[in-house]
């Protein structure tokens, strides 16, 4: 769920923005409102938002100054300006500050929804990219990790089989894995298989059964069951972004 802050000094417009649109259909929720930039900045520091929907001309602190402060603290925050002035100079300043969009008053429900859909696509893409980078960054630095990772697709992989491959006894390898990797063999194996499955779900168009096969599961239903146990949602839900 993406968090939105609405900043507008005209109460009727502020209330309209809050109630006019069903934000939940975009996976969003309005977490804060403010009537001027100073109040908004105080609230934002306590509870940052993913999206800032702010008027430009406001008392105490205008929207441009607010946007500057917000971007310094939270560079990833997406900003949409509200303005009644179709002014090129304003638009230029807004873009320079990293605005994602701006709405000219008066705007309709369709205008707001079109803008939210656009911002949601950007946020979804950024979140997916961050997840992929996080998964990839937890790489495989040791020979032991690489040996296991190279055989994640092998449904017949066992501790005994891996021990034979590496030239160890099964009992010694069991102790070594727990010491070096922090988990018993089977727990580590399922963890790494689920990490690879998450990566494939985020970065490919493979079918669920194809991903199951690539991470060592011959039974797609059993794969889905184990995935939900480890990740908290089914593979299909994860693919749709419902793990947020």
C-alpha positions as CSV (number, residue, x, y, z in Angstrom):
1,X,0.0,0.0,0.0
2,X,1.4,3.4,-1.0
3,X,1.0,6.3,1.4
4,X,-0.3,9.7,0.2
5,X,-0.2,13.1,1.8
6,X,-2.5,15.8,0.5
7,X,-1.6,19.4,1.1
8,X,-4.1,22.1,0.1
9,X,-5.1,25.4,1.9
10,X,-8.6,25.4,0.5
11,X,-10.6,23.0,2.7
12,X,-13.2,22.2,0.1
13,X,-10.6,21.2,-2.4
14,X,-8.7,19.2,0.2
15,X,-11.7,17.3,1.3
16,X,-12.7,16.7,-2.3
17,X,-9.3,15.2,-3.1
18,X,-9.6,13.0,-0.1
19,X,-13.1,11.7,-0.9
20,X,-13.5,12.0,-4.6
21,X,-11.2,9.0,-5.5
22,X,-11.2,5.4,-4.3
23,X,-7.5,5.3,-3.5
24,X,-7.6,1.7,-2.5
25,X,-8.2,0.6,-6.1
26,X,-4.7,2.0,-6.8
27,X,-3.2,0.3,-3.8
28,X,-2.9,3.7,-2.0
29,X,-4.1,5.3,1.2
30,X,-4.3,8.9,2.3
31,X,-2.3,8.9,5.6
32,X,-2.1,12.7,6.2
33,X,-3.6,16.1,5.2
34,X,-2.3,19.6,5.8
35,X,-3.5,23.1,5.0
36,X,-0.1,24.7,4.4
37,X,3.5,23.7,3.6
38,X,4.8,24.2,7.1
39,X,2.2,21.9,8.7
40,X,2.8,19.4,5.9
41,X,6.6,19.4,6.5
42,X,6.1,18.8,10.2
43,X,3.8,15.8,9.5
44,X,6.0,14.5,6.7
45,X,9.0,14.3,9.0
46,X,7.0,12.2,11.5
47,X,5.3,10.1,8.9
48,X,6.9,10.2,5.4
49,X,4.7,9.4,2.4
50,X,5.3,7.8,-1.0
51,X,3.3,10.4,-2.8
52,X,2.9,14.1,-2.1
53,X,-0.1,15.8,-3.7
54,X,0.4,19.5,-3.0
55,X,-0.9,22.9,-3.9
56,X,1.6,25.5,-5.0
57,X,0.3,28.8,-3.6
58,X,-0.2,28.4,0.2
59,X,0.5,30.5,3.3
60,X,3.5,30.0,5.5
61,X,5.3,27.7,3.1
62,X,4.5,27.2,-0.6
63,X,4.4,23.9,-2.4
64,X,7.8,24.5,-4.2
65,X,9.6,25.0,-0.9
66,X,7.9,22.0,0.6
67,X,8.8,19.9,-2.4
68,X,12.5,20.9,-2.0
69,X,12.5,19.9,1.6
70,X,10.7,16.6,0.9
71,X,13.1,15.7,-1.9
72,X,16.1,16.3,0.3
73,X,14.8,13.9,3.0
74,X,13.0,11.4,0.8
75,X,14.4,11.5,-2.8
76,X,12.1,8.6,-3.8
77,X,8.9,10.5,-2.9
78,X,6.7,11.2,-5.9
79,X,5.4,14.7,-6.1
80,X,2.3,16.0,-7.9
81,X,1.6,19.7,-7.9
82,X,-1.8,21.3,-7.9
83,X,-2.1,24.7,-9.5
84,X,-4.6,27.1,-10.9
85,X,-2.0,28.8,-13.1
86,X,-1.2,27.4,-16.5
87,X,2.2,29.0,-16.3
88,X,5.3,27.7,-18.2
89,X,7.7,29.1,-15.6
90,X,5.9,27.3,-12.8
91,X,6.0,24.1,-14.9
92,X,9.7,24.5,-15.5
93,X,10.4,24.9,-11.8
94,X,8.2,21.9,-10.9
95,X,10.0,19.7,-13.4
96,X,13.4,20.9,-12.1
97,X,12.3,19.9,-8.6
98,X,11.5,16.4,-9.8
99,X,7.8,16.7,-10.1
100,X,6.1,13.6,-11.6
101,X,3.1,15.5,-12.8
102,X,0.9,18.5,-12.1
103,X,-2.8,19.1,-12.2
104,X,-4.4,22.3,-13.4
105,X,-7.4,23.5,-11.4
106,X,-10.2,22.8,-11.9
107,X,-9.5,19.1,-12.3
108,X,-11.9,16.2,-12.6
109,X,-12.0,12.8,-11.0
110,X,-10.8,11.3,-14.3
111,X,-7.8,13.7,-14.2
112,X,-6.8,12.6,-10.7
113,X,-7.3,8.9,-11.5
114,X,-5.2,9.1,-14.7
115,X,-2.4,10.8,-12.8
116,X,-2.5,8.2,-9.9
117,X,-2.4,5.3,-12.4
118,X,0.7,6.9,-14.0
119,X,2.4,7.3,-10.6
120,X,1.5,3.8,-9.5
121,X,3.2,2.4,-12.6
122,X,6.4,4.3,-11.7
123,X,6.2,3.2,-8.0
124,X,5.6,-0.4,-8.9
125,X,8.5,-0.5,-11.3
126,X,10.8,1.1,-8.7
127,X,9.7,-1.3,-6.0
128,X,10.2,-4.3,-8.3
129,X,13.7,-3.0,-9.2
130,X,14.6,-2.6,-5.5
131,X,13.4,-6.1,-4.7
132,X,15.5,-7.6,-7.6
133,X,18.6,-5.7,-6.5
134,X,18.1,-6.9,-2.9
135,X,17.8,-10.5,-4.0
136,X,20.8,-10.3,-6.3
137,X,22.9,-8.5,-3.8
138,X,22.7,-11.4,-1.4
139,X,25.1,-13.4,-3.6
140,X,26.9,-16.6,-3.2
141,X,30.5,-15.8,-2.0
142,X,31.7,-19.2,-0.9
143,X,32.4,-22.5,-2.7
144,X,29.8,-24.2,-0.5
145,X,27.1,-21.7,-1.4
146,X,28.0,-21.9,-5.1
147,X,27.8,-25.7,-5.1
148,X,24.3,-25.6,-3.6
149,X,23.1,-22.8,-5.8
150,X,24.4,-24.6,-9.0
151,X,22.0,-27.4,-8.2
152,X,18.9,-25.6,-7.0
153,X,17.0,-27.1,-10.0
154,X,18.0,-30.6,-9.1
155,X,15.0,-32.2,-7.4
156,X,17.1,-35.1,-6.3
157,X,19.7,-33.1,-4.5
158,X,20.4,-34.5,-1.0
159,X,23.0,-33.8,1.7
160,X,24.6,-37.2,1.0
161,X,24.7,-36.5,-2.7
162,X,26.3,-33.0,-2.2
163,X,28.8,-34.5,0.3
164,X,29.9,-37.0,-2.3
165,X,30.3,-34.2,-4.9
166,X,32.4,-32.1,-2.6
167,X,34.5,-35.0,-1.1
168,X,33.2,-34.8,2.4
169,X,31.3,-37.2,4.7
170,X,27.6,-36.3,5.1
171,X,28.0,-35.8,8.8
172,X,30.9,-33.4,8.4
173,X,29.1,-31.5,5.6
174,X,26.0,-31.2,7.8
175,X,28.0,-29.6,10.6
176,X,30.0,-27.4,8.1
177,X,26.8,-26.0,6.4
178,X,25.2,-25.1,9.7
179,X,28.4,-23.4,10.9
180,X,29.1,-21.5,7.7
181,X,25.6,-20.8,6.4
182,X,23.8,-20.6,9.7
183,X,21.1,-23.1,8.8
184,X,20.7,-26.9,8.5
185,X,21.1,-28.1,4.9
186,X,17.4,-28.6,4.1
187,X,16.4,-25.2,5.6
188,X,19.1,-23.4,3.7
189,X,18.2,-25.3,0.5
190,X,14.5,-24.3,0.7
191,X,15.5,-20.7,1.5
192,X,17.7,-20.4,-1.5
193,X,15.2,-22.1,-3.8
194,X,12.5,-19.6,-2.7
195,X,14.9,-16.7,-3.2
196,X,15.5,-17.8,-6.8
197,X,11.8,-18.4,-7.3
198,X,11.1,-14.8,-6.2
199,X,13.7,-13.5,-8.6
200,X,12.2,-15.4,-11.5
201,X,8.7,-14.2,-10.6
202,X,9.9,-10.6,-10.6
203,X,12.1,-10.7,-13.7
204,X,10.6,-13.3,-16.1
205,X,7.3,-14.3,-17.7
206,X,7.8,-18.0,-16.9
207,X,4.8,-20.0,-15.9
208,X,4.5,-21.1,-12.2
209,X,5.2,-24.7,-13.2
210,X,8.3,-23.7,-15.1
211,X,9.6,-21.8,-12.1
212,X,8.8,-24.7,-9.9
213,X,10.9,-26.9,-12.1
214,X,13.8,-24.5,-12.2
215,X,14.0,-24.5,-8.4
216,X,13.8,-28.3,-7.9
217,X,10.1,-29.0,-7.5
218,X,8.4,-31.6,-9.7
219,X,5.0,-30.9,-8.1
220,X,3.7,-27.3,-8.8
221,X,1.1,-27.5,-6.1
222,X,3.7,-28.5,-3.5
223,X,6.0,-25.7,-4.7
224,X,3.1,-23.2,-4.3
225,X,2.4,-24.5,-0.8
226,X,6.1,-24.3,0.3
227,X,6.4,-20.8,-1.3
228,X,3.5,-19.5,0.7
229,X,4.9,-21.0,3.9
230,X,8.3,-19.2,3.3
231,X,7.2,-16.0,1.6
232,X,3.7,-15.5,3.1
233,X,1.8,-15.4,-0.2
234,X,1.3,-17.7,-3.2
235,X,3.5,-17.4,-6.2
236,X,0.6,-15.9,-8.2
237,X,0.0,-13.3,-5.5
238,X,3.7,-12.4,-5.3
239,X,3.8,-12.0,-9.1
240,X,0.9,-9.5,-8.8
241,X,2.7,-7.5,-6.1
242,X,0.4,-8.6,-3.3
243,X,3.3,-9.3,-1.0
244,X,3.6,-5.6,-0.2
